[in-house]
Amino acid sequence: MGVSLSRRAFLGGAEPTPAPDSPRLAVVGQGCLAARGVYCRSCAESCEAAALRIRPLPGGRAEIAIDPDRCTGCGDCLGVCPVEALSLQQRPPDDA
């Protein structure tokens, strides 16, 4: 049986260490560049599950949406964010 590595591990980054038996979900914080009007798609481009969507809004800002049905909680989006605006949080019980 082979070992499966995430993109982050393959590129030499540290693997996130979620708590055992605790499903995670990516969450975007207030420091997000795209939400502040700066062009950035790093998180969406790094998400193999295509769970992150960036929707342009008037005035150059964007809305970042995370599809909880697609998000695997892998953490690949965390390390590519230049301002560390993403985090992994425990999924709500009805979402897990």
N, CA, C and O atoms as a GROMACS GRO file, in nm:
protein
  384
    1MET      N    1   0.084  -0.117   0.000
    1MET     CA    2   0.000   0.000   0.000
    1MET      C    3   0.089   0.124   0.000
    1MET      O    4   0.181   0.132   0.081
    2GLY      N    5   0.064   0.220  -0.090
    2GLY     CA    6   0.145   0.340  -0.102
    2GLY      C    7   0.104   0.448  -0.005
    2GLY      O    8  -0.005   0.443   0.053
    3VAL      N    9   0.191   0.544   0.012
    3VAL     CA   10   0.164   0.658   0.099
    3VAL      C   11   0.117   0.773   0.012
    3VAL      O   12   0.179   0.803  -0.090
    4SER      N   13   0.010   0.837   0.052
    4SER     CA   14  -0.043   0.951  -0.022
    4SER      C   15   0.000   1.080   0.047
    4SER      O   16  -0.028   1.099   0.165
    5LEU      N   17   0.066   1.167  -0.027
    5LEU     CA   18   0.110   1.294   0.027
    5LEU      C   19   0.028   1.407  -0.031
    5LEU      O   20  -0.008   1.404  -0.149
    6SER      N   21  -0.002   1.505   0.051
    6SER     CA   22  -0.070   1.622  -0.001
    6SER      C   23   0.030   1.705  -0.080
    6SER      O   24   0.150   1.679  -0.075
    7ARG      N   25  -0.018   1.803  -0.152
    7ARG     CA   26   0.068   1.892  -0.229
    7ARG      C   27   0.167   1.962  -0.137
    7ARG      O   28   0.283   1.981  -0.173
    8ARG      N   29   0.122   2.002  -0.019
    8ARG     CA   30   0.209   2.072   0.077
    8ARG      C   31   0.327   1.984   0.116
    8ARG      O   32   0.440   2.031   0.119
    9ALA      N   33   0.302   1.858   0.148
    9ALA     CA   34   0.410   1.767   0.187
    9ALA      C   35   0.504   1.741   0.070
    9ALA      O   36   0.626   1.733   0.087
   10PHE      N   37   0.448   1.728  -0.048
   10PHE     CA   38   0.528   1.701  -0.166
   10PHE      C   39   0.624   1.816  -0.196
   10PHE      O   40   0.737   1.793  -0.238
   11LEU      N   41   0.578   1.938  -0.172
   11LEU     CA   42   0.660   2.056  -0.199
   11LEU      C   43   0.753   2.090  -0.082
   11LEU      O   44   0.823   2.191  -0.087
   12GLY      N   45   0.754   2.009   0.021
   12GLY     CA   46   0.848   2.027   0.130
   12GLY      C   47   0.794   2.104   0.248
   12GLY      O   48   0.871   2.138   0.339
   13GLY      N   49   0.666   2.133   0.251
   13GLY     CA   50   0.609   2.205   0.364
   13GLY      C   51   0.567   2.109   0.475
   13GLY      O   52   0.560   1.988   0.454
   14ALA      N   53   0.541   2.164   0.589
   14ALA     CA   54   0.497   2.081   0.702
   14ALA      C   55   0.352   2.044   0.684
   14ALA      O   56   0.271   2.124   0.637
   15GLU      N   57   0.319   1.923   0.720
   15GLU     CA   58   0.181   1.878   0.715
   15GLU      C   59   0.106   1.935   0.835
   15GLU      O   60   0.159   1.935   0.946
   16PRO      N   61  -0.017   1.984   0.815
   16PRO     CA   62  -0.096   2.026   0.930
   16PRO      C   63  -0.128   1.904   1.017
   16PRO      O   64  -0.138   1.792   0.967
   17THR      N   65  -0.143   1.926   1.144
   17THR     CA   66  -0.170   1.814   1.234
   17THR      C   67  -0.304   1.834   1.303
   17THR      O   68  -0.309   1.884   1.416
   18PRO      N   69  -0.414   1.794   1.236
   18PRO     CA   70  -0.544   1.807   1.300
   18PRO      C   71  -0.556   1.709   1.416
   18PRO      O   72  -0.490   1.604   1.418
   19ALA      N   73  -0.640   1.743   1.511
   19ALA     CA   74  -0.664   1.654   1.624
   19ALA      C   75  -0.727   1.526   1.574
   19ALA      O   76  -0.807   1.529   1.480
   20PRO      N   77  -0.694   1.413   1.635
   20PRO     CA   78  -0.751   1.286   1.591
   20PRO      C   79  -0.903   1.289   1.602
   20PRO      O   80  -0.959   1.346   1.695
   21ASP      N   81  -0.968   1.227   1.506
   21ASP     CA   82  -1.114   1.215   1.504
   21ASP      C   83  -1.186   1.349   1.512
   21ASP      O   84  -1.296   1.357   1.566
   22SER      N   85  -1.124   1.454   1.460
   22SER     CA   86  -1.184   1.585   1.463
   22SER      C   87  -1.184   1.644   1.323
   22SER      O   88  -1.085   1.704   1.282
   23PRO      N   89  -1.294   1.627   1.247
   23PRO     CA   90  -1.298   1.681   1.111
   23PRO      C   91  -1.283   1.832   1.111
   23PRO      O   92  -1.340   1.902   1.195
   24ARG      N   93  -1.206   1.881   1.014
   24ARG     CA   94  -1.175   2.024   1.006
   24ARG      C   95  -1.236   2.087   0.881
   24ARG      O   96  -1.272   2.019   0.785
   25LEU      N   97  -1.247   2.219   0.887
   25LEU     CA   98  -1.301   2.298   0.778
   25LEU      C   99  -1.219   2.426   0.770
   25LEU      O  100  -1.193   2.490   0.872
   26ALA      N  101  -1.179   2.465   0.648
   26ALA     CA  102  -1.104   2.590   0.629
   26ALA      C  103  -1.197   2.708   0.653
   26ALA      O  104  -1.315   2.705   0.618
   27VAL      N  105  -1.141   2.813   0.714
   27VAL     CA  106  -1.216   2.935   0.744
   27VAL      C  107  -1.130   3.054   0.702
   27VAL      O  108  -1.010   3.057   0.730
   28VAL      N  109  -1.191   3.153   0.636
   28VAL     CA  110  -1.120   3.273   0.592
   28VAL      C  111  -1.139   3.383   0.695
   28VAL      O  112  -1.251   3.413   0.736
   29GLY      N  113  -1.027   3.443   0.737
   29GLY     CA  114  -1.031   3.551   0.835
   29GLY      C  115  -1.038   3.688   0.770
   29GLY      O  116  -1.038   3.699   0.648
   30GLN      N  117  -1.042   3.790   0.851
   30GLN     CA  118  -1.058   3.928   0.804
   30GLN      C  119  -0.938   3.982   0.728
   30GLN      O  120  -0.951   4.078   0.654
   31GLY      N  121  -0.821   3.923   0.745
   31GLY     CA  122  -0.702   3.974   0.679
   31GLY      C  123  -0.689   3.936   0.533
   31GLY      O  124  -0.590   3.971   0.469
   32CYS      N  125  -0.784   3.865   0.479
   32CYS     CA  126  -0.778   3.816   0.341
   32CYS      C  127  -0.755   3.931   0.242
   32CYS      O  128  -0.830   4.029   0.242
   33LEU      N  129  -0.652   3.917   0.160
   33LEU     CA  130  -0.619   4.021   0.062
   33LEU      C  131  -0.730   4.042  -0.040
   33LEU      O  132  -0.763   4.156  -0.072
   34ALA      N  133  -0.786   3.934  -0.093
   34ALA     CA  134  -0.891   3.946  -0.195
   34ALA      C  135  -1.012   4.021  -0.140
   34ALA      O  136  -1.074   4.100  -0.211
   35ALA      N  137  -1.045   3.996  -0.015
   35ALA     CA  138  -1.158   4.066   0.047
   35ALA      C  139  -1.129   4.213   0.069
   35ALA      O  140  -1.221   4.293   0.085
   36ARG      N  141  -1.000   4.250   0.071
   36ARG     CA  142  -0.959   4.388   0.091
   36ARG      C  143  -0.934   4.461  -0.040
   36ARG      O  144  -0.896   4.578  -0.040
   37GLY      N  145  -0.954   4.393  -0.153
   37GLY     CA  146  -0.938   4.457  -0.283
   37GLY      C  147  -0.806   4.433  -0.351
   37GLY      O  148  -0.778   4.494  -0.454
   38VAL      N  149  -0.722   4.347  -0.296
   38VAL     CA  150  -0.594   4.313  -0.356
   38VAL      C  151  -0.610   4.182  -0.432
   38VAL      O  152  -0.665   4.085  -0.379
   39TYR      N  153  -0.562   4.179  -0.556
   39TYR     CA  154  -0.577   4.057  -0.636
   39TYR      C  155  -0.494   3.944  -0.574
   39TYR      O  156  -0.371   3.955  -0.565
   40CYS      N  157  -0.560   3.840  -0.533
   40CYS     CA  158  -0.494   3.722  -0.478
   40CYS      C  159  -0.587   3.603  -0.496
   40CYS      O  160  -0.705   3.609  -0.463
   41ARG      N  161  -0.533   3.496  -0.549
   41ARG     CA  162  -0.610   3.373  -0.568
   41ARG      C  163  -0.531   3.252  -0.518
   41ARG      O  164  -0.561   3.139  -0.555
   42SER      N  165  -0.434   3.275  -0.434
   42SER     CA  166  -0.344   3.169  -0.390
   42SER      C  167  -0.418   3.051  -0.329
   42SER      O  168  -0.390   2.936  -0.364
   43CYS      N  169  -0.511   3.077  -0.240
   43CYS     CA  170  -0.580   2.967  -0.173
   43CYS      C  171  -0.665   2.886  -0.270
   43CYS      O  172  -0.664   2.763  -0.267
   44ALA      N  173  -0.739   2.956  -0.357
   44ALA     CA  174  -0.825   2.886  -0.452
   44ALA      C  175  -0.744   2.802  -0.550
   44ALA      O  176  -0.785   2.692  -0.587
   45GLU      N  177  -0.630   2.855  -0.592
   45GLU     CA  178  -0.547   2.781  -0.687
   45GLU      C  179  -0.480   2.660  -0.624
   45GLU      O  180  -0.446   2.565  -0.694
   46SER      N  181  -0.460   2.662  -0.493
   46SER     CA  182  -0.393   2.550  -0.427
   46SER      C  183  -0.490   2.441  -0.383
   46SER      O  184  -0.447   2.333  -0.342
   47CYS      N  185  -0.619   2.466  -0.391
   47CYS     CA  186  -0.719   2.372  -0.341
   47CYS      C  187  -0.755   2.268  -0.447
   47CYS      O  188  -0.827   2.297  -0.543
   48GLU      N  189  -0.704   2.148  -0.429
   48GLU     CA  190  -0.732   2.040  -0.525
   48GLU      C  191  -0.879   2.000  -0.526
   48GLU      O  192  -0.929   1.952  -0.628
   49ALA      N  193  -0.948   2.020  -0.415
   49ALA     CA  194  -1.089   1.984  -0.406
   49ALA      C  195  -1.180   2.094  -0.463
   49ALA      O  196  -1.302   2.076  -0.470
   50ALA      N  197  -1.122   2.207  -0.504
   50ALA     CA  198  -1.197   2.321  -0.556
   50ALA      C  199  -1.304   2.368  -0.457
   50ALA      O  200  -1.416   2.400  -0.496
   51ALA      N  201  -1.268   2.370  -0.329
   51ALA     CA  202  -1.362   2.410  -0.225
   51ALA      C  203  -1.367   2.560  -0.206
   51ALA      O  204  -1.464   2.612  -0.149
   52LEU      N  205  -1.265   2.632  -0.251
   52LEU     CA  206  -1.261   2.777  -0.233
   52LEU      C  207  -1.301   2.847  -0.363
   52LEU      O  208  -1.248   2.816  -0.470
   53ARG      N  209  -1.394   2.940  -0.352
   53ARG     CA  210  -1.440   3.018  -0.467
   53ARG      C  211  -1.420   3.166  -0.436
   53ARG      O  212  -1.449   3.212  -0.326
   54ILE      N  213  -1.370   3.238  -0.533
   54ILE     CA  214  -1.350   3.382  -0.518
   54ILE      C  215  -1.443   3.452  -0.616
   54ILE      O  216  -1.430   3.438  -0.738
   55ARG      N  217  -1.537   3.527  -0.561
   55ARG     CA  218  -1.636   3.598  -0.643
   55ARG      C  219  -1.607   3.747  -0.639
   55ARG      O  220  -1.606   3.808  -0.532
   56PRO      N  221  -1.583   3.808  -0.756
   56PRO     CA  222  -1.557   3.952  -0.760
   56PRO      C  223  -1.679   4.032  -0.714
   56PRO      O  224  -1.793   3.996  -0.745
   57LEU      N  225  -1.654   4.138  -0.643
   57LEU     CA  226  -1.759   4.230  -0.599
   57LEU      C  227  -1.728   4.369  -0.656
   57LEU      O  228  -1.615   4.394  -0.696
   58PRO      N  229  -1.826   4.458  -0.662
   58PRO     CA  230  -1.800   4.594  -0.710
   58PRO      C  231  -1.692   4.661  -0.623
   58PRO      O  232  -1.684   4.637  -0.503
   59GLY      N  233  -1.611   4.744  -0.686
   59GLY     CA  234  -1.509   4.817  -0.613
   59GLY      C  235  -1.377   4.742  -0.599
   59GLY      O  236  -1.289   4.787  -0.526
   60GLY      N  237  -1.362   4.630  -0.667
   60GLY     CA  238  -1.235   4.558  -0.665
   60GLY      C  239  -1.222   4.455  -0.554
   60GLY      O  240  -1.127   4.377  -0.553
   61ARG      N  241  -1.313   4.454  -0.462
   61ARG     CA  242  -1.308   4.355  -0.354
   61ARG      C  243  -1.362   4.222  -0.404
   61ARG      O  244  -1.417   4.213  -0.514
   62ALA      N  245  -1.347   4.120  -0.323
   62ALA     CA  246  -1.397   3.988  -0.360
   62ALA      C  247  -1.456   3.920  -0.237
   62ALA      O  248  -1.423   3.952  -0.123
   63GLU      N  249  -1.543   3.826  -0.264
   63GLU     CA  250  -1.600   3.744  -0.158
   63GLU      C  251  -1.540   3.605  -0.171
   63GLU      O  252  -1.543   3.545  -0.279
   64ILE      N  253  -1.487   3.553  -0.062
   64ILE     CA  254  -1.428   3.420  -0.063
   64ILE      C  255  -1.527   3.327   0.006
   64ILE      O  256  -1.566   3.350   0.120
   65ALA      N  257  -1.565   3.223  -0.066
   65ALA     CA  258  -1.660   3.126  -0.012
   65ALA      C  259  -1.594   2.989  -0.008
   65ALA      O  260  -1.526   2.949  -0.102
   66ILE      N  261  -1.616   2.920   0.100
   66ILE     CA  262  -1.565   2.784   0.116
   66ILE      C  263  -1.684   2.690   0.116
   66ILE      O  264  -1.774   2.701   0.199
   67ASP      N  265  -1.683   2.597   0.022
   67ASP     CA  266  -1.789   2.498   0.011
   67ASP      C  267  -1.762   2.387   0.112
   67ASP      O  268  -1.669   2.309   0.093
   68PRO      N  269  -1.840   2.379   0.220
   68PRO     CA  270  -1.814   2.278   0.323
   68PRO      C  271  -1.829   2.135   0.273
   68PRO      O  272  -1.771   2.042   0.330
   69ASP      N  273  -1.907   2.116   0.167
   69ASP     CA  274  -1.922   1.982   0.111
   69ASP      C  275  -1.797   1.937   0.036
   69ASP      O  276  -1.772   1.817   0.023
   70ARG      N  277  -1.719   2.032  -0.015
   70ARG     CA  278  -1.597   2.000  -0.089
   70ARG      C  279  -1.471   2.006  -0.003
   70ARG      O  280  -1.375   1.934  -0.029
   71CYS      N  281  -1.472   2.091   0.100
   71CYS     CA  282  -1.352   2.111   0.182
   71CYS      C  283  -1.319   1.982   0.257
   71CYS      O  284  -1.403   1.928   0.330
   72THR      N  285  -1.197   1.934   0.239
   72THR     CA  286  -1.152   1.812   0.305
   72THR      C  287  -1.080   1.840   0.436
   72THR      O  288  -1.052   1.748   0.512
   73GLY      N  289  -1.050   1.967   0.462
   73GLY     CA  290  -0.977   2.002   0.583
   73GLY      C  291  -0.830   1.965   0.576
   73GLY      O  292  -0.766   1.949   0.680
   74CYS      N  293  -0.776   1.951   0.454
   74CYS     CA  294  -0.637   1.906   0.437
   74CYS      C  295  -0.536   2.012   0.477
   74CYS      O  296  -0.425   1.977   0.518
   75GLY      N  297  -0.571   2.140   0.468
   75GLY     CA  298  -0.480   2.247   0.507
   75GLY      C  299  -0.387   2.295   0.397
   75GLY      O  300  -0.301   2.379   0.424
   76ASP      N  301  -0.400   2.244   0.276
   76ASP     CA  302  -0.312   2.288   0.167
   76ASP      C  303  -0.325   2.437   0.139
   76ASP      O  304  -0.230   2.497   0.089
   77CYS      N  305  -0.437   2.497   0.169
   77CYS     CA  306  -0.458   2.641   0.144
   77CYS      C  307  -0.388   2.728   0.248
   77CYS      O  308  -0.362   2.846   0.221
   78LEU      N  309  -0.357   2.675   0.363
   78LEU     CA  310  -0.300   2.756   0.472
   78LEU      C  311  -0.163   2.813   0.439
   78LEU      O  312  -0.139   2.933   0.456
   79GLY      N  313  -0.073   2.729   0.392
   79GLY     CA  314   0.065   2.771   0.370
   79GLY      C  315   0.086   2.863   0.253
   79GLY      O  316   0.189   2.931   0.246
   80VAL      N  317  -0.008   2.869   0.161
   80VAL     CA  318   0.010   2.954   0.043
   80VAL      C  319  -0.045   3.095   0.064
   80VAL      O  320  -0.018   3.184  -0.017
   81CYS      N  321  -0.120   3.116   0.169
   81CYS     CA  322  -0.177   3.249   0.195
   81CYS      C  323  -0.066   3.342   0.244
   81CYS      O  324  -0.003   3.315   0.346
   82PRO      N  325  -0.040   3.452   0.170
   82PRO     CA  326   0.070   3.540   0.209
   82PRO      C  327   0.046   3.618   0.338
   82PRO      O  328   0.141   3.672   0.395
   83VAL      N  329  -0.078   3.625   0.386
   83VAL     CA  330  -0.107   3.699   0.509
   83VAL      C  331  -0.166   3.609   0.618
   83VAL      O  332  -0.216   3.658   0.719
   84GLU      N  333  -0.160   3.479   0.597
   84GLU     CA  334  -0.208   3.381   0.695
   84GLU      C  335  -0.352   3.408   0.738
   84GLU      O  336  -0.385   3.403   0.856
   85ALA      N  337  -0.438   3.437   0.639
   85ALA     CA  338  -0.577   3.469   0.668
   85ALA      C  339  -0.666   3.346   0.680
   85ALA      O  340  -0.784   3.357   0.714
   86LEU      N  341  -0.611   3.228   0.652
   86LEU     CA  342  -0.690   3.105   0.660
   86LEU      C  343  -0.653   3.026   0.784
   86LEU      O  344  -0.540   3.030   0.831
   87SER      N  345  -0.750   2.954   0.834
   87SER     CA  346  -0.725   2.864   0.946
   87SER      C  347  -0.815   2.742   0.931
   87SER      O  348  -0.910   2.743   0.853
   88LEU      N  349  -0.783   2.638   1.005
   88LEU     CA  350  -0.867   2.520   1.010
   88LEU      C  351  -0.938   2.520   1.144
   88LEU      O  352  -0.876   2.537   1.249
   89GLN      N  353  -1.067   2.502   1.140
   89GLN     CA  354  -1.144   2.495   1.262
   89GLN      C  355  -1.225   2.366   1.261
   89GLN      O  356  -1.251   2.308   1.156
   90GLN      N  357  -1.264   2.325   1.380
   90GLN     CA  358  -1.346   2.205   1.391
   90GLN      C  359  -1.480   2.228   1.322
   90GLN      O  360  -1.542   2.333   1.339
   91ARG      N  361  -1.522   2.130   1.246
   91ARG     CA  362  -1.653   2.141   1.180
   91ARG      C  363  -1.764   2.136   1.283
   91ARG      O  364  -1.753   2.067   1.383
   92PRO      N  365  -1.872   2.212   1.258
   92PRO     CA  366  -1.988   2.199   1.345
   92PRO      C  367  -2.040   2.056   1.340
   92PRO      O  368  -2.028   1.991   1.235
   93PRO      N  369  -2.097   2.004   1.447
   93PRO     CA  370  -2.141   1.864   1.451
   93PRO      C  371  -2.236   1.826   1.337
   93PRO      O  372  -2.229   1.714   1.287
   94ASP      N  373  -2.324   1.916   1.294
   94ASP     CA  374  -2.417   1.884   1.186
   94ASP      C  375  -2.350   1.890   1.049
   94ASP      O  376  -2.410   1.847   0.951
   95ASP      N  377  -2.226   1.942   1.041
   95ASP     CA  378  -2.153   1.955   0.916
   95ASP      C  379  -2.055   1.841   0.894
   95ASP      O  380  -2.008   1.822   0.782
   96ALA      N  381  -2.025   1.765   0.995
   96ALA     CA  382  -1.921   1.663   0.988
   96ALA      C  383  -1.961   1.540   0.920
   96ALA      O  384  -1.882   1.447   0.909
   0.00000   0.00000   0.00000
